[in-house]
Amino acid sequence: MFNKLAMLKNQIGGLPALAVAYSGGVDSSLLLKVAYDCLGNRVVAITAAGINHSNREIEDSKDFCSNLGVRQFIIQTEPLEIPGFCENSPERCYLCKKDLLTRIKERALELGIEAVADGSNKDDLDDFRPGRKAVEEQGILRPLLDAALTKEEIRQLAKDLQLACWDKPAAACLASRFPFGETINAEKLMMVEQAENYLAELGFRQLRVRMHGNLARIELGVDERNKIADYEIMDKIYERLKELGFTYVTFDLGGYKCGG
């Protein structure tokens, strides 16, 4: 693993400057930390802020950049204005990613930086990720992938480097909470975000609130499922999600699943 870290540092260290497409997750956090160690103030973080991005994640990203001492630039995105996004076809992620990366590259060039990198890693190759096509088309660097780092190795390196986010649960665009074909709009995205924020306030960490029409399907980390087996907690969740506009509130017995 440390040979892979050396490979990562060697690749990044050879760049004149770098803009990291920074989401606040573990993968991009490790990439940003290593880039800062190699390049100092020649690295910047560019973070997207749109209605499909959780405000909790954006605030986490701000805290990380501030603590690390890296300049961060927030760019506003308008995913609902992207043709085809609201219809939520299997190409939605590609369309959104293409728009996002175009904006990030434009901001980087305004800063005089040509190289842009993201947190793609080896395990991503095994997932269904339509957005990967946009990464390739836009010429985005993928240093973690080039170093053949897996998600488990990335977490271990983040822990070794004493990054507070090393065990942070995986996060994703809020649009991923809807099955393909389910129309996406601002109201639905806000319902999902507020529902997940409430569950986080109750102490749940790995969670998703999937939306199927007027039904909320709650996924929790497999080791957190027992926490919901409490009538008081169930009643609180039910009442809060009803307030948000859901008619039915269900709990997925299988627990959290990536892309579920």
Secondary structure as UniProt FT lines:
FT   HELIX           2..13
FT   STRAND          18..21
FT   HELIX           26..39
FT   HELIX           40..42
FT   STRAND          43..49
FT   TURN            51..52
FT   HELIX           55..68
FT   STRAND          71..76
FT   HELIX           79..81
FT   TURN            83..88
FT   TURN            90..91
FT   HELIX           92..110
FT   TURN            111..112
FT   STRAND          116..117
FT   HELIX           122..126
FT   HELIX           131..137
FT   TURN            138..139
FT   HELIX           143..146
FT   TURN            147..148
FT   HELIX           151..160
FT   TURN            161..162
FT   TURN            164..167
FT   HELIX           174..177
FT   TURN            180..181
FT   HELIX           186..201
FT   TURN            202..203
FT   STRAND          207..212
FT   TURN            213..214
FT   STRAND          215..220
FT   TURN            222..224
FT   HELIX           225..228
FT   HELIX           231..244
FT   STRAND          248..251
FT   TURN            253..254
FT   TURN            258..259
//
